[in-house]
Amino acid sequence: MSAPTTTGATVWLTGLPSAGKTTIAYALAERLRGEGRRVEVLDGDEIREFLSSGLGFSREDRHTNVQRIGFVAELLASHGVTVLVPVIAPYADSREAVRKRHQREGTPYLEVHVATPVEVCSERDVKGLYAKQASGEISGLTGVDDPYEAPADPDLRIETHRNSVQESAAEVRLLLSERGLL
Protein backbone atom coordinates (compact mmCIF):
# COMPACT_ATOMS: atom_id res chain seq x y z
CA MET A 1 0.00 0.00 0.00
CA SER A 2 1.48 3.35 -1.01
CA ALA A 3 1.50 6.46 1.13
CA PRO A 4 -1.11 9.12 0.36
CA THR A 5 -0.05 11.72 -2.17
CA THR A 6 0.77 15.05 -0.58
CA THR A 7 0.77 18.26 -2.55
CA GLY A 8 3.66 20.51 -1.71
CA ALA A 9 3.69 24.27 -2.04
CA THR A 10 5.90 27.25 -1.41
CA VAL A 11 4.50 30.02 0.75
CA TRP A 12 6.72 33.10 0.44
CA LEU A 13 6.23 35.54 3.32
CA THR A 14 7.66 38.91 2.32
CA GLY A 15 7.78 42.09 4.36
CA LEU A 16 10.03 44.52 6.19
CA PRO A 17 12.55 43.49 8.85
CA SER A 18 10.70 42.76 12.14
CA ALA A 19 7.34 42.53 10.33
CA GLY A 20 6.63 39.09 11.81
CA LYS A 21 7.41 36.84 8.83
CA THR A 22 9.54 34.30 10.68
CA THR A 23 7.31 34.25 13.75
CA ILE A 24 4.27 33.48 11.59
CA ALA A 25 6.17 30.84 9.61
CA TYR A 26 7.28 28.93 12.71
CA ALA A 27 3.82 29.16 14.31
CA LEU A 28 2.23 27.80 11.13
CA ALA A 29 4.90 25.10 10.76
CA GLU A 30 4.21 23.87 14.29
CA ARG A 31 0.48 23.72 13.59
CA LEU A 32 0.90 21.91 10.27
CA ARG A 33 3.37 19.40 11.74
CA GLY A 34 0.83 18.76 14.49
CA GLU A 35 -1.60 17.83 11.70
CA GLY A 36 0.94 15.35 10.32
CA ARG A 37 2.11 17.47 7.38
CA ARG A 38 5.65 17.67 5.99
CA VAL A 39 6.84 21.24 6.50
CA GLU A 40 10.14 23.09 6.20
CA VAL A 41 10.91 26.69 7.09
CA LEU A 42 13.63 28.31 4.97
CA ASP A 43 14.58 31.13 7.31
CA GLY A 44 16.28 33.98 5.47
CA ASP A 45 18.92 34.48 8.18
CA GLU A 46 19.85 30.78 8.19
CA ILE A 47 20.01 30.67 4.39
CA ARG A 48 22.32 33.69 4.37
CA GLU A 49 24.61 31.93 6.83
CA PHE A 50 24.70 28.49 5.21
CA LEU A 51 23.78 28.84 1.53
CA SER A 52 24.53 32.46 0.67
CA SER A 53 27.46 33.35 2.88
CA GLY A 54 29.72 35.76 1.07
CA LEU A 55 26.82 37.64 -0.49
CA GLY A 56 26.33 41.25 0.47
CA PHE A 57 23.24 43.40 0.31
CA SER A 58 23.59 44.96 -3.14
CA ARG A 59 20.61 44.58 -5.43
CA GLU A 60 22.48 41.87 -7.38
CA ASP A 61 23.44 39.91 -4.26
CA ARG A 62 19.92 40.16 -2.86
CA HIS A 63 18.58 38.84 -6.19
CA THR A 64 21.04 35.93 -6.14
CA ASN A 65 20.08 35.10 -2.56
CA VAL A 66 16.35 35.13 -3.39
CA GLN A 67 16.89 32.92 -6.46
CA ARG A 68 18.87 30.38 -4.41
CA ILE A 69 16.15 30.26 -1.79
CA GLY A 70 13.50 29.98 -4.50
CA PHE A 71 15.33 27.06 -6.09
CA VAL A 72 15.53 25.13 -2.81
CA ALA A 73 11.91 25.96 -1.97
CA GLU A 74 10.66 24.73 -5.34
CA LEU A 75 12.73 21.55 -5.08
CA LEU A 76 11.29 20.71 -1.65
CA ALA A 77 7.74 21.71 -2.62
CA SER A 78 7.91 19.55 -5.76
CA HIS A 79 8.50 16.59 -3.42
CA GLY A 80 5.38 17.17 -1.36
CA VAL A 81 6.73 19.49 1.32
CA THR A 82 4.93 22.65 2.40
CA VAL A 83 7.78 25.18 2.38
CA LEU A 84 7.41 28.38 4.37
CA VAL A 85 9.85 31.08 3.28
CA PRO A 86 10.04 34.11 5.60
CA VAL A 87 12.42 36.26 3.55
CA ILE A 88 12.33 40.02 2.96
CA ALA A 89 12.99 39.71 -0.80
CA PRO A 90 12.66 43.47 -1.30
CA TYR A 91 12.45 43.53 -5.10
CA ALA A 92 9.31 42.59 -7.02
CA ASP A 93 11.27 41.29 -10.02
CA SER A 94 13.20 38.83 -7.84
CA ARG A 95 10.01 37.50 -6.28
CA GLU A 96 8.39 37.29 -9.72
CA ALA A 97 11.32 35.23 -11.04
CA VAL A 98 10.78 32.75 -8.18
CA ARG A 99 7.04 32.61 -8.95
CA LYS A 100 7.75 31.96 -12.65
CA ARG A 101 10.19 29.18 -11.80
CA HIS A 102 7.48 27.50 -9.72
CA GLN A 103 4.95 27.95 -12.55
CA ARG A 104 7.35 26.41 -15.10
CA GLU A 105 7.82 23.40 -12.82
CA GLY A 106 4.10 23.12 -12.03
CA THR A 107 4.72 23.71 -8.31
CA PRO A 108 2.19 25.75 -6.29
CA TYR A 109 3.49 29.11 -5.08
CA LEU A 110 1.73 31.60 -2.82
CA GLU A 111 2.93 35.07 -1.95
CA VAL A 112 1.97 36.47 1.44
CA HIS A 113 2.70 40.12 2.17
CA VAL A 114 3.29 40.60 5.88
CA ALA A 115 2.24 44.24 5.70
CA THR A 116 3.46 45.74 8.94
CA PRO A 117 4.07 49.51 8.92
CA VAL A 118 7.72 50.54 9.26
CA GLU A 119 6.87 52.41 12.48
CA VAL A 120 5.65 49.17 14.09
CA CYS A 121 8.64 47.23 12.76
CA SER A 122 10.95 49.89 14.20
CA GLU A 123 9.29 49.57 17.62
CA ARG A 124 9.62 45.77 17.52
CA ASP A 125 13.21 45.97 16.21
CA VAL A 126 13.81 42.27 16.89
CA LYS A 127 17.45 42.35 15.75
CA GLY A 128 18.27 45.95 16.66
CA LEU A 129 18.60 46.91 12.99
CA TYR A 130 16.42 50.02 13.16
CA ALA A 131 18.37 51.33 16.16
CA LYS A 132 21.67 50.66 14.36
CA GLN A 133 20.41 52.45 11.27
CA ALA A 134 19.16 55.42 13.29
CA SER A 135 22.55 55.73 15.04
CA GLY A 136 24.43 55.55 11.74
CA GLU A 137 26.05 52.16 12.50
CA ILE A 138 24.52 50.60 9.41
CA SER A 139 22.98 51.78 6.17
CA GLY A 140 20.93 50.04 3.52
CA LEU A 141 18.12 48.96 5.85
CA THR A 142 15.23 47.70 3.76
CA GLY A 143 12.24 50.00 3.97
CA VAL A 144 14.20 52.83 5.60
CA ASP A 145 17.17 53.84 3.44
CA ASP A 146 16.98 50.95 0.96
CA PRO A 147 13.96 50.11 -1.21
CA TYR A 148 11.20 47.67 -0.41
CA GLU A 149 8.77 47.02 -3.24
CA ALA A 150 5.57 45.80 -1.60
CA PRO A 151 3.66 43.19 -3.61
CA ALA A 152 0.96 44.81 -5.73
CA ASP A 153 -1.27 41.73 -5.79
CA PRO A 154 -0.20 39.10 -3.22
CA ASP A 155 -2.25 35.97 -2.63
CA LEU A 156 -2.74 37.22 0.93
CA ARG A 157 -1.94 40.40 2.83
CA ILE A 158 -1.61 40.13 6.62
CA GLU A 159 -1.52 43.13 8.94
CA THR A 160 0.37 41.80 11.95
CA HIS A 161 -0.16 45.00 13.92
CA ARG A 162 -3.88 44.13 13.92
CA ASN A 163 -3.66 40.31 14.29
CA SER A 164 -2.05 37.98 16.80
CA VAL A 165 0.60 35.54 15.61
CA GLN A 166 -1.91 32.68 15.83
CA GLU A 167 -4.53 34.64 13.87
CA SER A 168 -1.95 35.44 11.19
CA ALA A 169 -0.82 31.81 10.96
CA ALA A 170 -4.48 30.74 10.74
CA GLU A 171 -5.01 33.12 7.79
CA VAL A 172 -2.12 31.50 5.89
CA ARG A 173 -3.39 28.01 6.75
CA LEU A 174 -6.85 28.98 5.48
CA LEU A 175 -5.31 30.21 2.20
CA LEU A 176 -3.50 26.88 1.76
CA SER A 177 -6.74 25.03 2.46
CA GLU A 178 -8.79 27.20 0.08
CA ARG A 179 -6.25 26.54 -2.68
CA GLY A 180 -6.44 22.77 -2.12
CA LEU A 181 -2.89 22.56 -0.81
CA LEU A 182 -3.68 20.89 2.54
Residue pairs with C-beta under 8 A, 6 or more apart in sequence:
5 80
6 37
6 38
6 80
7 80
7 108
7 180
7 181
8 38
8 76
8 77
8 78
8 79
8 80
8 81
8 82
8 83
8 107
8 108
9 77
9 82
9 83
9 107
9 108
9 109
9 110
9 176
9 179
9 181
10 70
10 73
10 74
10 76
10 77
10 83
10 85
10 98
10 102
10 107
10 108
10 109
10 110
11 25
11 28
11 82
11 83
11 84
11 85
11 110
11 112
11 172
11 175
11 176
12 73
12 85
12 87
12 89
12 95
12 98
12 109
12 110
12 111
12 112
13 21
13 24
13 25
13 84
13 85
13 86
13 87
13 112
13 114
13 172
14 21
14 87
14 88
14 89
14 95
14 111
14 112
14 113
14 114
14 151
14 154
15 21
15 88
15 113
15 114
15 115
15 116
16 88
16 116
16 118
16 121
16 142
16 143
16 148
17 88
17 121
17 126
17 127
17 129
17 130
17 141
17 142
17 143
18 116
18 121
18 122
18 124
18 125
18 126
18 127
18 129
18 130
19 114
19 115
19 116
19 121
19 160
20 114
20 116
20 124
20 158
20 160
20 165
20 168
21 44
21 86
21 87
21 88
21 114
22 41
22 43
22 44
22 45
22 86
23 165
24 86
24 114
24 158
24 160
24 165
24 168
24 169
24 172
25 41
25 43
25 84
25 85
25 86
26 41
27 165
27 166
27 168
27 169
28 39
28 84
28 169
28 172
28 173
29 39
29 40
29 41
29 84
31 169
31 173
32 39
32 82
32 173
32 182
33 39
35 182
37 82
37 182
38 80
38 81
38 82
39 81
39 82
39 83
39 84
40 76
40 81
40 82
40 83
40 84
41 83
41 84
41 85
41 86
42 69
42 72
42 73
42 83
42 84
42 85
42 86
42 87
43 86
44 69
44 85
44 86
44 87
44 88
47 65
47 68
47 69
47 72
47 87
48 55
48 65
51 68
51 69
51 72
52 64
52 65
52 68
52 69
55 61
55 62
55 64
55 65
57 140
57 146
59 91
62 89
62 90
62 91
62 94
63 91
63 93
63 94
63 97
66 87
66 89
66 91
66 94
66 95
66 97
66 98
67 94
67 97
67 98
69 85
69 87
69 89
69 98
70 85
70 97
70 98
70 101
70 102
71 101
73 83
73 85
73 98
74 98
74 101
74 102
74 105
74 107
74 109
76 83
77 83
77 102
77 107
77 108
77 109
78 105
78 106
78 107
82 176
82 181
82 182
86 114
88 142
88 148
89 95
89 98
90 142
90 143
90 146
90 147
90 148
90 149
91 147
91 149
92 149
92 151
92 152
95 111
95 151
98 109
99 109
99 111
102 108
102 109
103 109
108 179
108 181
110 155
110 156
110 175
110 176
110 179
110 181
111 151
111 154
111 155
111 156
112 154
112 155
112 156
112 157
112 158
112 172
112 175
113 150
113 151
113 154
113 156
113 157
113 158
114 158
114 160
114 168
115 150
115 157
115 158
115 159
115 160
116 159
116 160
116 161
117 161
118 143
118 144
120 160
120 161
121 130
121 143
122 130
125 131
129 138
129 141
130 141
130 144
132 138
132 141
133 139
133 141
133 144
133 145
139 145
139 146
140 146
142 148
151 157
155 175
155 179
156 171
156 172
156 175
158 168
158 171
158 172
160 168
163 171
173 182
176 182
